[in-house]
Amino acid sequence: MTPRLTTHARERCVELGISTKRAKRVVQHRTSSYPSSAGHDNNGIVVFSASDSEIAVIWDPDDNCILTVLPRTQEQYVRTSNGFEVRSA
């Protein structure tokens, strides 16, 4: 079944310049996921798709609803004198 999007998720699609269909495809063709932060009051999981490496979505499987859309960024860890630093690639 096709997931629906919250108003916030639709607004994020506009901000990122992507279609809502593209966000829905991430859920429909998901290849990886993990639980989202426990600090949020929802049942969301972070979902990725191998067919779209530029975005991820937070999806509530119980409601079949996309809560938000996120850009996927590459990070690299660089050793510093104080430990490690995270830098965008």
PDB file of N, CA, C and O in Angstrom:
ATOM      1  N   MET A   1       0.843  -1.184   0.000  1.00  0.00           N
ATOM      2  CA  MET A   1       0.000   0.000   0.000  1.00  0.00           C
ATOM      3  C   MET A   1       0.890   1.249   0.000  1.00  0.00           C
ATOM      4  O   MET A   1       1.924   1.280   0.666  1.00  0.00           O
ATOM      5  N   THR A   2       0.494   2.241  -0.725  1.00  0.00           N
ATOM      6  CA  THR A   2       1.260   3.486  -0.848  1.00  0.00           C
ATOM      7  C   THR A   2       1.193   4.280   0.450  1.00  0.00           C
ATOM      8  O   THR A   2       0.100   4.507   0.970  1.00  0.00           O
ATOM      9  N   PRO A   3       2.341   4.711   0.991  1.00  0.00           N
ATOM     10  CA  PRO A   3       2.312   5.507   2.222  1.00  0.00           C
ATOM     11  C   PRO A   3       1.778   6.910   1.957  1.00  0.00           C
ATOM     12  O   PRO A   3       1.895   7.441   0.852  1.00  0.00           O
ATOM     13  N   ARG A   4       1.199   7.487   2.978  1.00  0.00           N
ATOM     14  CA  ARG A   4       0.760   8.883   2.874  1.00  0.00           C
ATOM     15  C   ARG A   4       1.820   9.759   3.532  1.00  0.00           C
ATOM     16  O   ARG A   4       2.677   9.259   4.260  1.00  0.00           O
ATOM     17  N   LEU A   5       1.763  11.050   3.280  1.00  0.00           N
ATOM     18  CA  LEU A   5       2.740  11.981   3.840  1.00  0.00           C
ATOM     19  C   LEU A   5       2.051  12.970   4.757  1.00  0.00           C
ATOM     20  O   LEU A   5       0.940  13.421   4.477  1.00  0.00           O
ATOM     21  N   THR A   6       2.716  13.308   5.860  1.00  0.00           N
ATOM     22  CA  THR A   6       2.216  14.380   6.721  1.00  0.00           C
ATOM     23  C   THR A   6       2.392  15.712   5.996  1.00  0.00           C
ATOM     24  O   THR A   6       3.107  15.796   4.997  1.00  0.00           O
ATOM     25  N   THR A   7       1.745  16.731   6.499  1.00  0.00           N
ATOM     26  CA  THR A   7       1.923  18.075   5.937  1.00  0.00           C
ATOM     27  C   THR A   7       3.391  18.480   6.020  1.00  0.00           C
ATOM     28  O   THR A   7       3.939  19.071   5.090  1.00  0.00           O
ATOM     29  N   HIS A   8       4.012  18.155   7.137  1.00  0.00           N
ATOM     30  CA  HIS A   8       5.434  18.480   7.297  1.00  0.00           C
ATOM     31  C   HIS A   8       6.281  17.783   6.236  1.00  0.00           C
ATOM     32  O   HIS A   8       7.173  18.403   5.658  1.00  0.00           O
ATOM     33  N   ALA A   9       6.017  16.504   5.973  1.00  0.00           N
ATOM     34  CA  ALA A   9       6.785  15.765   4.969  1.00  0.00           C
ATOM     35  C   ALA A   9       6.585  16.376   3.577  1.00  0.00           C
ATOM     36  O   ALA A   9       7.527  16.456   2.789  1.00  0.00           O
ATOM     37  N   ARG A  10       5.367  16.800   3.283  1.00  0.00           N
ATOM     38  CA  ARG A  10       5.108  17.465   1.993  1.00  0.00           C
ATOM     39  C   ARG A  10       5.897  18.767   1.887  1.00  0.00           C
ATOM     40  O   ARG A  10       6.453  19.079   0.833  1.00  0.00           O
ATOM     41  N   GLU A  11       5.942  19.523   2.982  1.00  0.00           N
ATOM     42  CA  GLU A  11       6.711  20.776   2.992  1.00  0.00           C
ATOM     43  C   GLU A  11       8.194  20.498   2.786  1.00  0.00           C
ATOM     44  O   GLU A  11       8.871  21.244   2.079  1.00  0.00           O
ATOM     45  N   ARG A  12       8.707  19.427   3.398  1.00  0.00           N
ATOM     46  CA  ARG A  12      10.124  19.069   3.224  1.00  0.00           C
ATOM     47  C   ARG A  12      10.419  18.689   1.774  1.00  0.00           C
ATOM     48  O   ARG A  12      11.491  19.007   1.258  1.00  0.00           O
ATOM     49  N   CYS A  13       9.487  18.017   1.119  1.00  0.00           N
ATOM     50  CA  CYS A  13       9.670  17.681  -0.297  1.00  0.00           C
ATOM     51  C   CYS A  13       9.833  18.956  -1.120  1.00  0.00           C
ATOM     52  O   CYS A  13      10.703  19.038  -1.986  1.00  0.00           O
ATOM     53  N   VAL A  14       8.987  19.948  -0.841  1.00  0.00           N
ATOM     54  CA  VAL A  14       9.083  21.226  -1.553  1.00  0.00           C
ATOM     55  C   VAL A  14      10.435  21.878  -1.269  1.00  0.00           C
ATOM     56  O   VAL A  14      11.102  22.348  -2.191  1.00  0.00           O
ATOM     57  N   GLU A  15      10.842  21.909   0.000  1.00  0.00           N
ATOM     58  CA  GLU A  15      12.128  22.514   0.379  1.00  0.00           C
ATOM     59  C   GLU A  15      13.301  21.832  -0.316  1.00  0.00           C
ATOM     60  O   GLU A  15      14.255  22.495  -0.722  1.00  0.00           O
ATOM     61  N   LEU A  16      13.231  20.509  -0.454  1.00  0.00           N
ATOM     62  CA  LEU A  16      14.317  19.754  -1.071  1.00  0.00           C
ATOM     63  C   LEU A  16      14.200  19.685  -2.595  1.00  0.00           C
ATOM     64  O   LEU A  16      15.105  19.194  -3.270  1.00  0.00           O
ATOM     65  N   GLY A  17      13.095  20.174  -3.125  1.00  0.00           N
ATOM     66  CA  GLY A  17      12.902  20.173  -4.576  1.00  0.00           C
ATOM     67  C   GLY A  17      12.658  18.793  -5.154  1.00  0.00           C
ATOM     68  O   GLY A  17      13.085  18.499  -6.271  1.00  0.00           O
ATOM     69  N   ILE A  18      11.969  17.941  -4.394  1.00  0.00           N
ATOM     70  CA  ILE A  18      11.673  16.587  -4.882  1.00  0.00           C
ATOM     71  C   ILE A  18      10.161  16.359  -4.895  1.00  0.00           C
ATOM     72  O   ILE A  18       9.407  17.075  -4.236  1.00  0.00           O
ATOM     73  N   SER A  19       9.743  15.371  -5.641  1.00  0.00           N
ATOM     74  CA  SER A  19       8.316  15.055  -5.685  1.00  0.00           C
ATOM     75  C   SER A  19       7.936  14.172  -4.505  1.00  0.00           C
ATOM     76  O   SER A  19       8.775  13.464  -3.949  1.00  0.00           O
ATOM     77  N   THR A  20       6.662  14.223  -4.130  1.00  0.00           N
ATOM     78  CA  THR A  20       6.184  13.353  -3.061  1.00  0.00           C
ATOM     79  C   THR A  20       6.250  11.884  -3.508  1.00  0.00           C
ATOM     80  O   THR A  20       6.420  10.988  -2.681  1.00  0.00           O
ATOM     81  N   LYS A  21       6.117  11.646  -4.803  1.00  0.00           N
ATOM     82  CA  LYS A  21       6.227  10.276  -5.318  1.00  0.00           C
ATOM     83  C   LYS A  21       7.614   9.709  -5.061  1.00  0.00           C
ATOM     84  O   LYS A  21       7.764   8.522  -4.773  1.00  0.00           O
ATOM     85  N   ARG A  22       8.615  10.550  -5.166  1.00  0.00           N
ATOM     86  CA  ARG A  22       9.992  10.097  -4.927  1.00  0.00           C
ATOM     87  C   ARG A  22      10.165   9.676  -3.471  1.00  0.00           C
ATOM     88  O   ARG A  22      10.800   8.659  -3.190  1.00  0.00           O
ATOM     89  N   ALA A  23       9.607  10.449  -2.547  1.00  0.00           N
ATOM     90  CA  ALA A  23       9.679  10.101  -1.126  1.00  0.00           C
ATOM     91  C   ALA A  23       8.940   8.786  -0.865  1.00  0.00           C
ATOM     92  O   ALA A  23       9.412   7.951  -0.094  1.00  0.00           O
ATOM     93  N   LYS A  24       7.803   8.606  -1.496  1.00  0.00           N
ATOM     94  CA  LYS A  24       7.033   7.371  -1.320  1.00  0.00           C
ATOM     95  C   LYS A  24       7.794   6.158  -1.848  1.00  0.00           C
ATOM     96  O   LYS A  24       7.715   5.071  -1.275  1.00  0.00           O
ATOM     97  N   ARG A  25       8.528   6.348  -2.938  1.00  0.00           N
ATOM     98  CA  ARG A  25       9.301   5.235  -3.508  1.00  0.00           C
ATOM     99  C   ARG A  25      10.388   4.732  -2.559  1.00  0.00           C
ATOM    100  O   ARG A  25      10.738   3.552  -2.578  1.00  0.00           O
ATOM    101  N   VAL A  26      10.922   5.639  -1.725  1.00  0.00           N
ATOM    102  CA  VAL A  26      11.941   5.216  -0.760  1.00  0.00           C
ATOM    103  C   VAL A  26      11.352   4.155   0.174  1.00  0.00           C
ATOM    104  O   VAL A  26      12.005   3.156   0.477  1.00  0.00           O
ATOM    105  N   VAL A  27      10.117   4.377   0.625  1.00  0.00           N
ATOM    106  CA  VAL A  27       9.459   3.403   1.497  1.00  0.00           C
ATOM    107  C   VAL A  27       9.113   2.136   0.714  1.00  0.00           C
ATOM    108  O   VAL A  27       9.335   1.024   1.192  1.00  0.00           O
ATOM    109  N   GLN A  28       8.576   2.309  -0.477  1.00  0.00           N
ATOM    110  CA  GLN A  28       8.144   1.160  -1.273  1.00  0.00           C
ATOM    111  C   GLN A  28       9.302   0.276  -1.707  1.00  0.00           C
ATOM    112  O   GLN A  28       9.124  -0.928  -1.890  1.00  0.00           O
ATOM    113  N   HIS A  29      10.485   0.854  -1.876  1.00  0.00           N
ATOM    114  CA  HIS A  29      11.656   0.106  -2.330  1.00  0.00           C
ATOM    115  C   HIS A  29      12.775   0.151  -1.290  1.00  0.00           C
ATOM    116  O   HIS A  29      13.953   0.199  -1.643  1.00  0.00           O
ATOM    117  N   ARG A  30      12.410   0.135  -0.026  1.00  0.00           N
ATOM    118  CA  ARG A  30      13.401   0.267   1.047  1.00  0.00           C
ATOM    119  C   ARG A  30      14.357  -0.916   1.064  1.00  0.00           C
ATOM    120  O   ARG A  30      13.971  -2.065   0.847  1.00  0.00           O
ATOM    121  N   THR A  31      15.609  -0.597   1.329  1.00  0.00           N
ATOM    122  CA  THR A  31      16.644  -1.624   1.406  1.00  0.00           C
ATOM    123  C   THR A  31      17.312  -1.642   2.771  1.00  0.00           C
ATOM    124  O   THR A  31      18.025  -2.592   3.097  1.00  0.00           O
ATOM    125  N   SER A  32      17.093  -0.609   3.572  1.00  0.00           N
ATOM    126  CA  SER A  32      17.708  -0.533   4.887  1.00  0.00           C
ATOM    127  C   SER A  32      16.875   0.366   5.777  1.00  0.00           C
ATOM    128  O   SER A  32      16.261   1.324   5.307  1.00  0.00           O
ATOM    129  N   SER A  33      16.856   0.054   7.060  1.00  0.00           N
ATOM    130  CA  SER A  33      16.131   0.908   8.005  1.00  0.00           C
ATOM    131  C   SER A  33      16.662   0.679   9.405  1.00  0.00           C
ATOM    132  O   SER A  33      17.285  -0.345   9.685  1.00  0.00           O
ATOM    133  N   TYR A  34      16.410   1.641  10.284  1.00  0.00           N
ATOM    134  CA  TYR A  34      16.742   1.506  11.695  1.00  0.00           C
ATOM    135  C   TYR A  34      15.831   2.421  12.493  1.00  0.00           C
ATOM    136  O   TYR A  34      15.310   3.391  11.942  1.00  0.00           O
ATOM    137  N   PRO A  35      15.618   2.142  13.786  1.00  0.00           N
ATOM    138  CA  PRO A  35      14.716   2.963  14.605  1.00  0.00           C
ATOM    139  C   PRO A  35      15.201   4.409  14.680  1.00  0.00           C
ATOM    140  O   PRO A  35      16.402   4.669  14.764  1.00  0.00           O
ATOM    141  N   SER A  36      14.257   5.341  14.650  1.00  0.00           N
ATOM    142  CA  SER A  36      14.641   6.753  14.791  1.00  0.00           C
ATOM    143  C   SER A  36      14.876   7.060  16.265  1.00  0.00           C
ATOM    144  O   SER A  36      14.713   6.192  17.122  1.00  0.00           O
ATOM    145  N   SER A  37      15.252   8.272  16.546  1.00  0.00           N
ATOM    146  CA  SER A  37      15.595   8.688  17.901  1.00  0.00           C
ATOM    147  C   SER A  37      14.445   8.453  18.872  1.00  0.00           C
ATOM    148  O   SER A  37      13.284   8.722  18.561  1.00  0.00           O
ATOM    149  N   ALA A  38      14.783   7.951  20.041  1.00  0.00           N
ATOM    150  CA  ALA A  38      13.775   7.697  21.072  1.00  0.00           C
ATOM    151  C   ALA A  38      13.193   8.984  21.633  1.00  0.00           C
ATOM    152  O   ALA A  38      12.166   8.951  22.310  1.00  0.00           O
ATOM    153  N   GLY A  39      13.825  10.105  21.365  1.00  0.00           N
ATOM    154  CA  GLY A  39      13.351  11.387  21.872  1.00  0.00           C
ATOM    155  C   GLY A  39      12.105  11.902  21.183  1.00  0.00           C
ATOM    156  O   GLY A  39      11.499  12.871  21.642  1.00  0.00           O
ATOM    157  N   HIS A  40      11.713  11.269  20.088  1.00  0.00           N
ATOM    158  CA  HIS A  40      10.517  11.701  19.367  1.00  0.00           C
ATOM    159  C   HIS A  40       9.335  10.863  19.801  1.00  0.00           C
ATOM    160  O   HIS A  40       9.477   9.670  20.071  1.00  0.00           O
ATOM    161  N   ASP A  41       8.185  11.475  19.867  1.00  0.00           N
ATOM    162  CA  ASP A  41       6.990  10.774  20.320  1.00  0.00           C
ATOM    163  C   ASP A  41       6.249  10.168  19.129  1.00  0.00           C
ATOM    164  O   ASP A  41       5.115  10.545  18.836  1.00  0.00           O
ATOM    165  N   ASN A  42       6.898   9.231  18.449  1.00  0.00           N
ATOM    166  CA  ASN A  42       6.267   8.542  17.324  1.00  0.00           C
ATOM    167  C   ASN A  42       6.916   7.173  17.165  1.00  0.00           C
ATOM    168  O   ASN A  42       7.872   6.839  17.867  1.00  0.00           O
ATOM    169  N   ASN A  43       6.393   6.399  16.249  1.00  0.00           N
ATOM    170  CA  ASN A  43       6.904   5.054  16.001  1.00  0.00           C
ATOM    171  C   ASN A  43       7.786   5.039  14.748  1.00  0.00           C
ATOM    172  O   ASN A  43       7.897   4.017  14.072  1.00  0.00           O
ATOM    173  N   GLY A  44       8.408   6.175  14.448  1.00  0.00           N
ATOM    174  CA  GLY A  44       9.139   6.320  13.195  1.00  0.00           C
ATOM    175  C   GLY A  44      10.403   5.500  13.096  1.00  0.00           C
ATOM    176  O   GLY A  44      11.096   5.257  14.083  1.00  0.00           O
ATOM    177  N   ILE A  45      10.686   5.078  11.865  1.00  0.00           N
ATOM    178  CA  ILE A  45      11.959   4.434  11.566  1.00  0.00           C
ATOM    179  C   ILE A  45      12.593   5.177  10.395  1.00  0.00           C
ATOM    180  O   ILE A  45      11.898   5.694   9.520  1.00  0.00           O
ATOM    181  N   VAL A  46      13.916   5.221  10.394  1.00  0.00           N
ATOM    182  CA  VAL A  46      14.650   5.853   9.300  1.00  0.00           C
ATOM    183  C   VAL A  46      14.747   4.829   8.181  1.00  0.00           C
ATOM    184  O   VAL A  46      15.181   3.699   8.403  1.00  0.00           O
ATOM    185  N   VAL A  47      14.342   5.226   6.972  1.00  0.00           N
ATOM    186  CA  VAL A  47      14.291   4.298   5.840  1.00  0.00           C
ATOM    187  C   VAL A  47      15.161   4.828   4.702  1.00  0.00           C
ATOM    188  O   VAL A  47      15.125   6.012   4.367  1.00  0.00           O
ATOM    189  N   PHE A  48      15.950   3.912   4.112  1.00  0.00           N
ATOM    190  CA  PHE A  48      16.816   4.217   2.976  1.00  0.00           C
ATOM    191  C   PHE A  48      16.445   3.309   1.817  1.00  0.00           C
ATOM    192  O   PHE A  48      15.884   2.230   2.010  1.00  0.00           O
ATOM    193  N   SER A  49      16.761   3.755   0.622  1.00  0.00           N
ATOM    194  CA  SER A  49      16.569   2.933  -0.570  1.00  0.00           C
ATOM    195  C   SER A  49      17.837   2.981  -1.403  1.00  0.00           C
ATOM    196  O   SER A  49      18.415   4.048  -1.611  1.00  0.00           O
ATOM    197  N   ALA A  50      18.262   1.830  -1.875  1.00  0.00           N
ATOM    198  CA  ALA A  50      19.457   1.779  -2.729  1.00  0.00           C
ATOM    199  C   ALA A  50      19.209   2.484  -4.054  1.00  0.00           C
ATOM    200  O   ALA A  50      20.152   2.932  -4.706  1.00  0.00           O
ATOM    201  N   SER A  51      17.946   2.583  -4.456  1.00  0.00           N
ATOM    202  CA  SER A  51      17.634   3.221  -5.739  1.00  0.00           C
ATOM    203  C   SER A  51      17.625   4.746  -5.654  1.00  0.00           C
ATOM    204  O   SER A  51      17.569   5.414  -6.686  1.00  0.00           O
ATOM    205  N   ASP A  52      17.680   5.315  -4.435  1.00  0.00           N
ATOM    206  CA  ASP A  52      17.733   6.772  -4.277  1.00  0.00           C
ATOM    207  C   ASP A  52      18.689   7.100  -3.141  1.00  0.00           C
ATOM    208  O   ASP A  52      18.315   7.064  -1.969  1.00  0.00           O
ATOM    209  N   SER A  53      19.914   7.416  -3.498  1.00  0.00           N
ATOM    210  CA  SER A  53      20.950   7.655  -2.489  1.00  0.00           C
ATOM    211  C   SER A  53      20.960   9.084  -1.955  1.00  0.00           C
ATOM    212  O   SER A  53      21.795   9.416  -1.114  1.00  0.00           O
ATOM    213  N   GLU A  54      20.054   9.932  -2.425  1.00  0.00           N
ATOM    214  CA  GLU A  54      20.086  11.336  -2.019  1.00  0.00           C
ATOM    215  C   GLU A  54      19.145  11.676  -0.874  1.00  0.00           C
ATOM    216  O   GLU A  54      19.326  12.708  -0.227  1.00  0.00           O
ATOM    217  N   ILE A  55      18.137  10.836  -0.599  1.00  0.00           N
ATOM    218  CA  ILE A  55      17.191  11.144   0.475  1.00  0.00           C
ATOM    219  C   ILE A  55      16.935   9.919   1.343  1.00  0.00           C
ATOM    220  O   ILE A  55      17.152   8.780   0.931  1.00  0.00           O
ATOM    221  N   ALA A  56      16.470  10.191   2.551  1.00  0.00           N
ATOM    222  CA  ALA A  56      15.969   9.176   3.473  1.00  0.00           C
ATOM    223  C   ALA A  56      14.651   9.712   4.019  1.00  0.00           C
ATOM    224  O   ALA A  56      14.397  10.915   3.948  1.00  0.00           O
ATOM    225  N   VAL A  57      13.826   8.849   4.554  1.00  0.00           N
ATOM    226  CA  VAL A  57      12.564   9.305   5.141  1.00  0.00           C
ATOM    227  C   VAL A  57      12.413   8.704   6.534  1.00  0.00           C
ATOM    228  O   VAL A  57      12.969   7.649   6.840  1.00  0.00           O
ATOM    229  N   ILE A  58      11.651   9.401   7.363  1.00  0.00           N
ATOM    230  CA  ILE A  58      11.216   8.840   8.641  1.00  0.00           C
ATOM    231  C   ILE A  58       9.788   8.384   8.405  1.00  0.00           C
ATOM    232  O   ILE A  58       8.922   9.181   8.046  1.00  0.00           O
ATOM    233  N   TRP A  59       9.546   7.083   8.611  1.00  0.00           N
ATOM    234  CA  TRP A  59       8.273   6.461   8.261  1.00  0.00           C
ATOM    235  C   TRP A  59       7.698   5.745   9.471  1.00  0.00           C
ATOM    236  O   TRP A  59       8.413   5.039  10.182  1.00  0.00           O
ATOM    237  N   ASP A  60       6.408   5.930   9.701  1.00  0.00           N
ATOM    238  CA  ASP A  60       5.705   5.224  10.764  1.00  0.00           C
ATOM    239  C   ASP A  60       4.991   4.038  10.132  1.00  0.00           C
ATOM    240  O   ASP A  60       3.973   4.223   9.464  1.00  0.00           O
ATOM    241  N   PRO A  61       5.505   2.815  10.329  1.00  0.00           N
ATOM    242  CA  PRO A  61       4.900   1.657   9.677  1.00  0.00           C
ATOM    243  C   PRO A  61       3.495   1.331  10.188  1.00  0.00           C
ATOM    244  O   PRO A  61       2.687   0.768   9.450  1.00  0.00           O
ATOM    245  N   ASP A  62       3.196   1.680  11.446  1.00  0.00           N
ATOM    246  CA  ASP A  62       1.862   1.402  11.985  1.00  0.00           C
ATOM    247  C   ASP A  62       0.790   2.212  11.268  1.00  0.00           C
ATOM    248  O   ASP A  62      -0.302   1.711  11.000  1.00  0.00           O
ATOM    249  N   ASP A  63       1.108   3.466  10.960  1.00  0.00           N
ATOM    250  CA  ASP A  63       0.167   4.350  10.254  1.00  0.00           C
ATOM    251  C   ASP A  63       0.438   4.410   8.759  1.00  0.00           C
ATOM    252  O   ASP A  63      -0.319   5.038   8.019  1.00  0.00           O
ATOM    253  N   ASN A  64       1.509   3.763   8.305  1.00  0.00           N
ATOM    254  CA  ASN A  64       1.953   3.832   6.906  1.00  0.00           C
ATOM    255  C   ASN A  64       2.031   5.291   6.455  1.00  0.00           C
ATOM    256  O   ASN A  64       1.457   5.688   5.441  1.00  0.00           O
ATOM    257  N   CYS A  65       2.760   6.067   7.248  1.00  0.00           N
ATOM    258  CA  CYS A  65       2.824   7.517   7.027  1.00  0.00           C
ATOM    259  C   CYS A  65       4.273   7.993   7.077  1.00  0.00           C
ATOM    260  O   CYS A  65       5.013   7.661   8.003  1.00  0.00           O
ATOM    261  N   ILE A  66       4.672   8.772   6.076  1.00  0.00           N
ATOM    262  CA  ILE A  66       5.994   9.396   6.067  1.00  0.00           C
ATOM    263  C   ILE A  66       5.906  10.662   6.913  1.00  0.00           C
ATOM    264  O   ILE A  66       5.113  11.560   6.632  1.00  0.00           O
ATOM    265  N   LEU A  67       6.738  10.717   7.955  1.00  0.00           N
ATOM    266  CA  LEU A  67       6.695  11.836   8.891  1.00  0.00           C
ATOM    267  C   LEU A  67       7.552  13.010   8.440  1.00  0.00           C
ATOM    268  O   LEU A  67       7.179  14.167   8.633  1.00  0.00           O
ATOM    269  N   THR A  68       8.704  12.712   7.838  1.00  0.00           N
ATOM    270  CA  THR A  68       9.570  13.766   7.314  1.00  0.00           C
ATOM    271  C   THR A  68      10.513  13.177   6.262  1.00  0.00           C
ATOM    272  O   THR A  68      10.648  11.960   6.140  1.00  0.00           O
ATOM    273  N   VAL A  69      11.155  14.059   5.515  1.00  0.00           N
ATOM    274  CA  VAL A  69      12.091  13.677   4.460  1.00  0.00           C
ATOM    275  C   VAL A  69      13.421  14.367   4.763  1.00  0.00           C
ATOM    276  O   VAL A  69      13.456  15.550   5.103  1.00  0.00           O
ATOM    277  N   LEU A  70      14.505  13.618   4.635  1.00  0.00           N
ATOM    278  CA  LEU A  70      15.832  14.134   4.983  1.00  0.00           C
ATOM    279  C   LEU A  70      16.805  13.974   3.823  1.00  0.00           C
ATOM    280  O   LEU A  70      16.741  12.984   3.094  1.00  0.00           O
ATOM    281  N   PRO A  71      17.705  14.935   3.644  1.00  0.00           N
ATOM    282  CA  PRO A  71      18.771  14.714   2.664  1.00  0.00           C
ATOM    283  C   PRO A  71      19.785  13.736   3.251  1.00  0.00           C
ATOM    284  O   PRO A  71      20.077  13.792   4.446  1.00  0.00           O
ATOM    285  N   ARG A  72      20.315  12.857   2.437  1.00  0.00           N
ATOM    286  CA  ARG A  72      21.368  11.944   2.887  1.00  0.00           C
ATOM    287  C   ARG A  72      22.705  12.576   2.569  1.00  0.00           C
ATOM    288  O   ARG A  72      22.951  12.983   1.433  1.00  0.00           O
ATOM    289  N   THR A  73      23.556  12.659   3.550  1.00  0.00           N
ATOM    290  CA  THR A  73      24.873  13.248   3.342  1.00  0.00           C
ATOM    291  C   THR A  73      25.944  12.232   3.699  1.00  0.00           C
ATOM    292  O   THR A  73      25.756  11.400   4.587  1.00  0.00           O
ATOM    293  N   GLN A  74      27.044  12.306   3.014  1.00  0.00           N
ATOM    294  CA  GLN A  74      28.186  11.467   3.318  1.00  0.00           C
ATOM    295  C   GLN A  74      29.004  12.154   4.397  1.00  0.00           C
ATOM    296  O   GLN A  74      29.230  13.363   4.341  1.00  0.00           O
ATOM    297  N   GLU A  75      29.442  11.387   5.372  1.00  0.00           N
ATOM    298  CA  GLU A  75      30.287  11.930   6.423  1.00  0.00           C
ATOM    299  C   GLU A  75      31.590  11.155   6.472  1.00  0.00           C
ATOM    300  O   GLU A  75      31.630   9.964   6.163  1.00  0.00           O
ATOM    301  N   GLN A  76      32.641  11.830   6.856  1.00  0.00           N
ATOM    302  CA  GLN A  76      33.890  11.123   7.073  1.00  0.00           C
ATOM    303  C   GLN A  76      34.439  11.548   8.424  1.00  0.00           C
ATOM    304  O   GLN A  76      34.272  12.691   8.848  1.00  0.00           O
ATOM    305  N   TYR A  77      35.092  10.617   9.085  1.00  0.00           N
ATOM    306  CA  TYR A  77      35.669  10.866  10.393  1.00  0.00           C
ATOM    307  C   TYR A  77      37.165  11.141  10.217  1.00  0.00           C
ATOM    308  O   TYR A  77      37.890  10.361   9.600  1.00  0.00           O
ATOM    309  N   VAL A  78      37.599  12.256  10.768  1.00  0.00           N
ATOM    310  CA  VAL A  78      38.986  12.672  10.638  1.00  0.00           C
ATOM    311  C   VAL A  78      39.605  12.710  12.032  1.00  0.00           C
ATOM    312  O   VAL A  78      39.054  13.317  12.951  1.00  0.00           O
ATOM    313  N   ARG A  79      40.750  12.057  12.178  1.00  0.00           N
ATOM    314  CA  ARG A  79      41.444  12.062  13.478  1.00  0.00           C
ATOM    315  C   ARG A  79      42.026  13.456  13.717  1.00  0.00           C
ATOM    316  O   ARG A  79      42.660  14.043  12.840  1.00  0.00           O
ATOM    317  N   THR A  80      41.793  13.966  14.925  1.00  0.00           N
ATOM    318  CA  THR A  80      42.349  15.256  15.338  1.00  0.00           C
ATOM    319  C   THR A  80      43.125  15.046  16.633  1.00  0.00           C
ATOM    320  O   THR A  80      43.146  13.943  17.179  1.00  0.00           O
ATOM    321  N   SER A  81      43.751  16.088  17.113  1.00  0.00           N
ATOM    322  CA  SER A  81      44.508  15.970  18.366  1.00  0.00           C
ATOM    323  C   SER A  81      43.590  15.691  19.553  1.00  0.00           C
ATOM    324  O   SER A  81      44.042  15.188  20.582  1.00  0.00           O
ATOM    325  N   ASN A  82      42.295  16.016  19.415  1.00  0.00           N
ATOM    326  CA  ASN A  82      41.321  15.797  20.491  1.00  0.00           C
ATOM    327  C   ASN A  82      40.479  14.544  20.289  1.00  0.00           C
ATOM    328  O   ASN A  82      39.544  14.314  21.056  1.00  0.00           O
ATOM    329  N   GLY A  83      40.776  13.734  19.289  1.00  0.00           N
ATOM    330  CA  GLY A  83      39.977  12.535  19.023  1.00  0.00           C
ATOM    331  C   GLY A  83      39.578  12.470  17.560  1.00  0.00           C
ATOM    332  O   GLY A  83      40.424  12.340  16.675  1.00  0.00           O
ATOM    333  N   PHE A  84      38.271  12.564  17.319  1.00  0.00           N
ATOM    334  CA  PHE A  84      37.765  12.523  15.943  1.00  0.00           C
ATOM    335  C   PHE A  84      36.839  13.691  15.683  1.00  0.00           C
ATOM    336  O   PHE A  84      36.216  14.227  16.600  1.00  0.00           O
ATOM    337  N   GLU A  85      36.757  14.071  14.440  1.00  0.00           N
ATOM    338  CA  GLU A  85      35.870  15.147  13.993  1.00  0.00           C
ATOM    339  C   GLU A  85      35.082  14.623  12.801  1.00  0.00           C
ATOM    340  O   GLU A  85      35.629  13.944  11.933  1.00  0.00           O
ATOM    341  N   VAL A  86      33.794  14.944  12.768  1.00  0.00           N
ATOM    342  CA  VAL A  86      32.956  14.522  11.655  1.00  0.00           C
ATOM    343  C   VAL A  86      32.894  15.652  10.646  1.00  0.00           C
ATOM    344  O   VAL A  86      32.594  16.795  10.990  1.00  0.00           O
ATOM    345  N   ARG A  87      33.184  15.318   9.389  1.00  0.00           N
ATOM    346  CA  ARG A  87      33.143  16.310   8.301  1.00  0.00           C
ATOM    347  C   ARG A  87      32.288  15.782   7.174  1.00  0.00           C
ATOM    348  O   ARG A  87      32.300  14.587   6.880  1.00  0.00           O
ATOM    349  N   SER A  88      31.552  16.664   6.550  1.00  0.00           N
ATOM    350  CA  SER A  88      30.785  16.272   5.367  1.00  0.00           C
ATOM    351  C   SER A  88      31.747  16.005   4.226  1.00  0.00           C
ATOM    352  O   SER A  88      32.711  16.742   4.020  1.00  0.00           O
ATOM    353  N   ALA A  89      31.477  14.960   3.502  1.00  0.00           N
ATOM    354  CA  ALA A  89      32.362  14.610   2.377  1.00  0.00           C
ATOM    355  C   ALA A  89      32.077  15.443   1.161  1.00  0.00           C
ATOM    356  O   ALA A  89      32.729  15.277   0.130  1.00  0.00           O
TER     357      ALA A  89
END
